[in-house]
Amino acid sequence: MFVDTGKIVGVLEKEPLVMITTVSVDIDIAREIYERLISQGWSKTEEVWKKK
């Protein structure tokens, strides 16, 4: 599983994020991260930018 981080540039929802880092983690660790984020109020979102 890969965990990506990025930053917003330009106008939100009009331009894609700039990817900063990609880290490979074990699937069990990725699930723990996901559950922690959900418990902190994060939510799953739909894809905003269409693939070319």
PDB file with one MODEL, atoms N, CA, C and O in Angstrom:
MODEL        1
ATOM      1  N   MET A   1       0.850  -1.156   0.000  1.00  0.00           N
ATOM      2  CA  MET A   1       0.000   0.000   0.000  1.00  0.00           C
ATOM      3  C   MET A   1       0.898   1.221   0.000  1.00  0.00           C
ATOM      4  O   MET A   1       1.954   1.221   0.632  1.00  0.00           O
ATOM      5  N   PHE A   2       0.487   2.255  -0.701  1.00  0.00           N
ATOM      6  CA  PHE A   2       1.248   3.494  -0.756  1.00  0.00           C
ATOM      7  C   PHE A   2       0.458   4.615  -0.097  1.00  0.00           C
ATOM      8  O   PHE A   2      -0.752   4.725  -0.294  1.00  0.00           O
ATOM      9  N   VAL A   3       1.134   5.442   0.680  1.00  0.00           N
ATOM     10  CA  VAL A   3       0.527   6.618   1.297  1.00  0.00           C
ATOM     11  C   VAL A   3       1.177   7.834   0.656  1.00  0.00           C
ATOM     12  O   VAL A   3       2.389   8.029   0.749  1.00  0.00           O
ATOM     13  N   ASP A   4       0.346   8.656  -0.001  1.00  0.00           N
ATOM     14  CA  ASP A   4       0.834   9.847  -0.687  1.00  0.00           C
ATOM     15  C   ASP A   4       0.481  11.090   0.114  1.00  0.00           C
ATOM     16  O   ASP A   4      -0.557  11.141   0.773  1.00  0.00           O
ATOM     17  N   THR A   5       1.346  12.085   0.054  1.00  0.00           N
ATOM     18  CA  THR A   5       1.038  13.401   0.597  1.00  0.00           C
ATOM     19  C   THR A   5       1.258  14.422  -0.498  1.00  0.00           C
ATOM     20  O   THR A   5       2.073  14.221  -1.399  1.00  0.00           O
ATOM     21  N   GLY A   6       0.525  15.519  -0.415  1.00  0.00           N
ATOM     22  CA  GLY A   6       0.643  16.538  -1.441  1.00  0.00           C
ATOM     23  C   GLY A   6       0.281  17.901  -0.888  1.00  0.00           C
ATOM     24  O   GLY A   6      -0.007  18.050   0.299  1.00  0.00           O
ATOM     25  N   LYS A   7       0.300  18.893  -1.764  1.00  0.00           N
ATOM     26  CA  LYS A   7      -0.102  20.230  -1.349  1.00  0.00           C
ATOM     27  C   LYS A   7      -0.997  20.835  -2.422  1.00  0.00           C
ATOM     28  O   LYS A   7      -0.930  20.478  -3.598  1.00  0.00           O
ATOM     29  N   ILE A   8      -1.833  21.757  -1.976  1.00  0.00           N
ATOM     30  CA  ILE A   8      -2.766  22.434  -2.872  1.00  0.00           C
ATOM     31  C   ILE A   8      -2.042  23.605  -3.527  1.00  0.00           C
ATOM     32  O   ILE A   8      -1.381  24.394  -2.852  1.00  0.00           O
ATOM     33  N   VAL A   9      -2.172  23.709  -4.834  1.00  0.00           N
ATOM     34  CA  VAL A   9      -1.642  24.857  -5.569  1.00  0.00           C
ATOM     35  C   VAL A   9      -2.768  25.410  -6.428  1.00  0.00           C
ATOM     36  O   VAL A   9      -3.633  24.657  -6.874  1.00  0.00           O
ATOM     37  N   GLY A  10      -2.766  26.685  -6.659  1.00  0.00           N
ATOM     38  CA  GLY A  10      -3.821  27.263  -7.473  1.00  0.00           C
ATOM     39  C   GLY A  10      -5.148  27.259  -6.737  1.00  0.00           C
ATOM     40  O   GLY A  10      -5.196  27.400  -5.515  1.00  0.00           O
ATOM     41  N   VAL A  11      -6.226  27.096  -7.497  1.00  0.00           N
ATOM     42  CA  VAL A  11      -7.580  27.133  -6.954  1.00  0.00           C
ATOM     43  C   VAL A  11      -8.013  25.717  -6.600  1.00  0.00           C
ATOM     44  O   VAL A  11      -7.946  24.813  -7.434  1.00  0.00           O
ATOM     45  N   LEU A  12      -8.460  25.525  -5.354  1.00  0.00           N
ATOM     46  CA  LEU A  12      -8.903  24.217  -4.888  1.00  0.00           C
ATOM     47  C   LEU A  12     -10.010  23.687  -5.785  1.00  0.00           C
ATOM     48  O   LEU A  12     -10.924  24.425  -6.153  1.00  0.00           O
ATOM     49  N   GLU A  13      -9.931  22.431  -6.132  1.00  0.00           N
ATOM     50  CA  GLU A  13     -10.880  21.690  -6.968  1.00  0.00           C
ATOM     51  C   GLU A  13     -10.798  22.055  -8.446  1.00  0.00           C
ATOM     52  O   GLU A  13     -11.573  21.525  -9.242  1.00  0.00           O
ATOM     53  N   LYS A  14      -9.894  22.936  -8.836  1.00  0.00           N
ATOM     54  CA  LYS A  14      -9.751  23.257 -10.252  1.00  0.00           C
ATOM     55  C   LYS A  14      -8.436  22.757 -10.812  1.00  0.00           C
ATOM     56  O   LYS A  14      -8.293  22.580 -12.022  1.00  0.00           O
ATOM     57  N   GLU A  15      -7.471  22.527  -9.923  1.00  0.00           N
ATOM     58  CA  GLU A  15      -6.175  22.011 -10.346  1.00  0.00           C
ATOM     59  C   GLU A  15      -5.785  20.852  -9.448  1.00  0.00           C
ATOM     60  O   GLU A  15      -6.112  20.859  -8.261  1.00  0.00           O
ATOM     61  N   PRO A  16      -5.094  19.861  -9.985  1.00  0.00           N
ATOM     62  CA  PRO A  16      -4.687  18.721  -9.149  1.00  0.00           C
ATOM     63  C   PRO A  16      -3.644  19.117  -8.109  1.00  0.00           C
ATOM     64  O   PRO A  16      -2.927  20.105  -8.267  1.00  0.00           O
ATOM     65  N   LEU A  17      -3.577  18.328  -7.049  1.00  0.00           N
ATOM     66  CA  LEU A  17      -2.571  18.545  -6.012  1.00  0.00           C
ATOM     67  C   LEU A  17      -1.184  18.258  -6.563  1.00  0.00           C
ATOM     68  O   LEU A  17      -1.035  17.506  -7.527  1.00  0.00           O
ATOM     69  N   VAL A  18      -0.177  18.852  -5.955  1.00  0.00           N
ATOM     70  CA  VAL A  18       1.209  18.548  -6.277  1.00  0.00           C
ATOM     71  C   VAL A  18       1.662  17.484  -5.286  1.00  0.00           C
ATOM     72  O   VAL A  18       1.653  17.717  -4.077  1.00  0.00           O
ATOM     73  N   MET A  19       2.055  16.327  -5.787  1.00  0.00           N
ATOM     74  CA  MET A  19       2.490  15.244  -4.917  1.00  0.00           C
ATOM     75  C   MET A  19       3.849  15.574  -4.335  1.00  0.00           C
ATOM     76  O   MET A  19       4.758  15.995  -5.050  1.00  0.00           O
ATOM     77  N   ILE A  20       3.983  15.377  -3.011  1.00  0.00           N
ATOM     78  CA  ILE A  20       5.229  15.684  -2.317  1.00  0.00           C
ATOM     79  C   ILE A  20       5.998  14.395  -2.009  1.00  0.00           C
ATOM     80  O   ILE A  20       7.171  14.274  -2.359  1.00  0.00           O
ATOM     81  N   THR A  21       5.342  13.443  -1.360  1.00  0.00           N
ATOM     82  CA  THR A  21       6.012  12.194  -0.999  1.00  0.00           C
ATOM     83  C   THR A  21       5.101  11.006  -1.242  1.00  0.00           C
ATOM     84  O   THR A  21       3.876  11.129  -1.217  1.00  0.00           O
ATOM     85  N   THR A  22       5.705   9.867  -1.473  1.00  0.00           N
ATOM     86  CA  THR A  22       5.008   8.589  -1.553  1.00  0.00           C
ATOM     87  C   THR A  22       5.789   7.608  -0.686  1.00  0.00           C
ATOM     88  O   THR A  22       6.993   7.423  -0.866  1.00  0.00           O
ATOM     89  N   VAL A  23       5.079   6.976   0.265  1.00  0.00           N
ATOM     90  CA  VAL A  23       5.723   6.047   1.182  1.00  0.00           C
ATOM     91  C   VAL A  23       5.034   4.693   1.059  1.00  0.00           C
ATOM     92  O   VAL A  23       3.805   4.616   1.067  1.00  0.00           O
ATOM     93  N   SER A  24       5.812   3.639   0.946  1.00  0.00           N
ATOM     94  CA  SER A  24       5.277   2.284   0.890  1.00  0.00           C
ATOM     95  C   SER A  24       5.165   1.752   2.319  1.00  0.00           C
ATOM     96  O   SER A  24       6.137   1.755   3.075  1.00  0.00           O
ATOM     97  N   VAL A  25       3.946   1.290   2.678  1.00  0.00           N
ATOM     98  CA  VAL A  25       3.732   0.736   4.018  1.00  0.00           C
ATOM     99  C   VAL A  25       3.010  -0.601   3.908  1.00  0.00           C
ATOM    100  O   VAL A  25       2.329  -0.875   2.920  1.00  0.00           O
ATOM    101  N   ASP A  26       3.168  -1.423   4.932  1.00  0.00           N
ATOM    102  CA  ASP A  26       2.476  -2.699   5.019  1.00  0.00           C
ATOM    103  C   ASP A  26       0.964  -2.451   5.060  1.00  0.00           C
ATOM    104  O   ASP A  26       0.527  -1.445   5.621  1.00  0.00           O
ATOM    105  N   ILE A  27       0.172  -3.329   4.489  1.00  0.00           N
ATOM    106  CA  ILE A  27      -1.281  -3.142   4.405  1.00  0.00           C
ATOM    107  C   ILE A  27      -1.912  -2.977   5.791  1.00  0.00           C
ATOM    108  O   ILE A  27      -2.860  -2.207   5.943  1.00  0.00           O
ATOM    109  N   ASP A  28      -1.406  -3.683   6.798  1.00  0.00           N
ATOM    110  CA  ASP A  28      -1.969  -3.559   8.147  1.00  0.00           C
ATOM    111  C   ASP A  28      -1.729  -2.155   8.725  1.00  0.00           C
ATOM    112  O   ASP A  28      -2.596  -1.598   9.398  1.00  0.00           O
ATOM    113  N   ILE A  29      -0.560  -1.600   8.459  1.00  0.00           N
ATOM    114  CA  ILE A  29      -0.259  -0.238   8.915  1.00  0.00           C
ATOM    115  C   ILE A  29      -1.143   0.765   8.170  1.00  0.00           C
ATOM    116  O   ILE A  29      -1.643   1.719   8.768  1.00  0.00           O
ATOM    117  N   ALA A  30      -1.333   0.552   6.877  1.00  0.00           N
ATOM    118  CA  ALA A  30      -2.192   1.435   6.088  1.00  0.00           C
ATOM    119  C   ALA A  30      -3.618   1.418   6.627  1.00  0.00           C
ATOM    120  O   ALA A  30      -4.263   2.465   6.690  1.00  0.00           O
ATOM    121  N   ARG A  31      -4.112   0.263   7.010  1.00  0.00           N
ATOM    122  CA  ARG A  31      -5.466   0.169   7.576  1.00  0.00           C
ATOM    123  C   ARG A  31      -5.552   0.921   8.905  1.00  0.00           C
ATOM    124  O   ARG A  31      -6.555   1.579   9.181  1.00  0.00           O
ATOM    125  N   GLU A  32      -4.515   0.827   9.720  1.00  0.00           N
ATOM    126  CA  GLU A  32      -4.491   1.550  10.991  1.00  0.00           C
ATOM    127  C   GLU A  32      -4.509   3.062  10.758  1.00  0.00           C
ATOM    128  O   GLU A  32      -5.223   3.794  11.442  1.00  0.00           O
ATOM    129  N   ILE A  33      -3.723   3.516   9.793  1.00  0.00           N
ATOM    130  CA  ILE A  33      -3.692   4.943   9.459  1.00  0.00           C
ATOM    131  C   ILE A  33      -5.075   5.392   9.000  1.00  0.00           C
ATOM    132  O   ILE A  33      -5.570   6.433   9.432  1.00  0.00           O
ATOM    133  N   TYR A  34      -5.689   4.612   8.130  1.00  0.00           N
ATOM    134  CA  TYR A  34      -7.020   4.939   7.607  1.00  0.00           C
ATOM    135  C   TYR A  34      -8.046   5.022   8.739  1.00  0.00           C
ATOM    136  O   TYR A  34      -8.814   5.981   8.809  1.00  0.00           O
ATOM    137  N   GLU A  35      -8.063   4.039   9.610  1.00  0.00           N
ATOM    138  CA  GLU A  35      -9.014   4.029  10.723  1.00  0.00           C
ATOM    139  C   GLU A  35      -8.790   5.224  11.651  1.00  0.00           C
ATOM    140  O   GLU A  35      -9.750   5.825  12.133  1.00  0.00           O
ATOM    141  N   ARG A  36      -7.524   5.569  11.899  1.00  0.00           N
ATOM    142  CA  ARG A  36      -7.211   6.722  12.751  1.00  0.00           C
ATOM    143  C   ARG A  36      -7.722   8.018  12.122  1.00  0.00           C
ATOM    144  O   ARG A  36      -8.303   8.859  12.809  1.00  0.00           O
ATOM    145  N   LEU A  37      -7.506   8.178  10.819  1.00  0.00           N
ATOM    146  CA  LEU A  37      -7.981   9.389  10.140  1.00  0.00           C
ATOM    147  C   LEU A  37      -9.506   9.483  10.167  1.00  0.00           C
ATOM    148  O   LEU A  37     -10.055  10.557  10.411  1.00  0.00           O
ATOM    149  N   ILE A  38     -10.190   8.369   9.917  1.00  0.00           N
ATOM    150  CA  ILE A  38     -11.654   8.356   9.948  1.00  0.00           C
ATOM    151  C   ILE A  38     -12.147   8.722  11.347  1.00  0.00           C
ATOM    152  O   ILE A  38     -13.101   9.488  11.484  1.00  0.00           O
ATOM    153  N   SER A  39     -11.505   8.181  12.390  1.00  0.00           N
ATOM    154  CA  SER A  39     -11.931   8.479  13.763  1.00  0.00           C
ATOM    155  C   SER A  39     -11.685   9.940  14.133  1.00  0.00           C
ATOM    156  O   SER A  39     -12.315  10.458  15.055  1.00  0.00           O
ATOM    157  N   GLN A  40     -10.777  10.608  13.426  1.00  0.00           N
ATOM    158  CA  GLN A  40     -10.485  12.023  13.674  1.00  0.00           C
ATOM    159  C   GLN A  40     -11.372  12.957  12.853  1.00  0.00           C
ATOM    160  O   GLN A  40     -11.192  14.175  12.881  1.00  0.00           O
ATOM    161  N   GLY A  41     -12.335  12.382  12.121  1.00  0.00           N
ATOM    162  CA  GLY A  41     -13.268  13.213  11.368  1.00  0.00           C
ATOM    163  C   GLY A  41     -12.998  13.309   9.880  1.00  0.00           C
ATOM    164  O   GLY A  41     -13.760  13.956   9.162  1.00  0.00           O
ATOM    165  N   TRP A  42     -11.934  12.683   9.395  1.00  0.00           N
ATOM    166  CA  TRP A  42     -11.679  12.669   7.964  1.00  0.00           C
ATOM    167  C   TRP A  42     -12.762  11.832   7.296  1.00  0.00           C
ATOM    168  O   TRP A  42     -13.381  10.988   7.945  1.00  0.00           O
ATOM    169  N   SER A  43     -12.996  12.056   6.006  1.00  0.00           N
ATOM    170  CA  SER A  43     -13.986  11.252   5.285  1.00  0.00           C
ATOM    171  C   SER A  43     -13.460  10.911   3.894  1.00  0.00           C
ATOM    172  O   SER A  43     -12.620  11.617   3.337  1.00  0.00           O
ATOM    173  N   LYS A  44     -13.970   9.825   3.357  1.00  0.00           N
ATOM    174  CA  LYS A  44     -13.594   9.408   2.014  1.00  0.00           C
ATOM    175  C   LYS A  44     -14.241  10.360   1.014  1.00  0.00           C
ATOM    176  O   LYS A  44     -15.401  10.740   1.174  1.00  0.00           O
ATOM    177  N   THR A  45     -13.493  10.742  -0.012  1.00  0.00           N
ATOM    178  CA  THR A  45     -14.021  11.651  -1.024  1.00  0.00           C
ATOM    179  C   THR A  45     -14.028  10.977  -2.389  1.00  0.00           C
ATOM    180  O   THR A  45     -13.364   9.964  -2.611  1.00  0.00           O
ATOM    181  N   GLU A  46     -14.785  11.561  -3.280  1.00  0.00           N
ATOM    182  CA  GLU A  46     -14.824  11.072  -4.650  1.00  0.00           C
ATOM    183  C   GLU A  46     -13.730  11.765  -5.454  1.00  0.00           C
ATOM    184  O   GLU A  46     -13.286  12.857  -5.099  1.00  0.00           O
ATOM    185  N   GLU A  47     -13.304  11.130  -6.527  1.00  0.00           N
ATOM    186  CA  GLU A  47     -12.290  11.723  -7.403  1.00  0.00           C
ATOM    187  C   GLU A  47     -12.811  13.017  -8.007  1.00  0.00           C
ATOM    188  O   GLU A  47     -13.941  13.062  -8.495  1.00  0.00           O
ATOM    189  N   VAL A  48     -12.001  14.067  -7.980  1.00  0.00           N
ATOM    190  CA  VAL A  48     -12.405  15.365  -8.478  1.00  0.00           C
ATOM    191  C   VAL A  48     -11.925  15.581  -9.908  1.00  0.00           C
ATOM    192  O   VAL A  48     -12.662  16.105 -10.743  1.00  0.00           O
ATOM    193  N   TRP A  49     -10.694  15.178 -10.187  1.00  0.00           N
ATOM    194  CA  TRP A  49     -10.115  15.432 -11.502  1.00  0.00           C
ATOM    195  C   TRP A  49     -10.277  14.216 -12.387  1.00  0.00           C
ATOM    196  O   TRP A  49     -10.028  13.086 -11.968  1.00  0.00           O
ATOM    197  N   LYS A  50     -10.698  14.461 -13.613  1.00  0.00           N
ATOM    198  CA  LYS A  50     -10.883  13.366 -14.570  1.00  0.00           C
ATOM    199  C   LYS A  50      -9.541  12.918 -15.113  1.00  0.00           C
ATOM    200  O   LYS A  50      -8.651  13.733 -15.361  1.00  0.00           O
ATOM    201  N   LYS A  51      -9.405  11.606 -15.296  1.00  0.00           N
ATOM    202  CA  LYS A  51      -8.177  11.066 -15.869  1.00  0.00           C
ATOM    203  C   LYS A  51      -8.147  11.357 -17.354  1.00  0.00           C
ATOM    204  O   LYS A  51      -9.178  11.310 -18.025  1.00  0.00           O
ATOM    205  N   LYS A  52      -6.949  11.660 -17.875  1.00  0.00           N
ATOM    206  CA  LYS A  52      -6.819  11.981 -19.295  1.00  0.00           C
ATOM    207  C   LYS A  52      -6.522  10.745 -20.093  1.00  0.00           C
ATOM    208  O   LYS A  52      -6.378  10.818 -21.314  1.00  0.00           O
TER     209      LYS A  52
ENDMDL
END
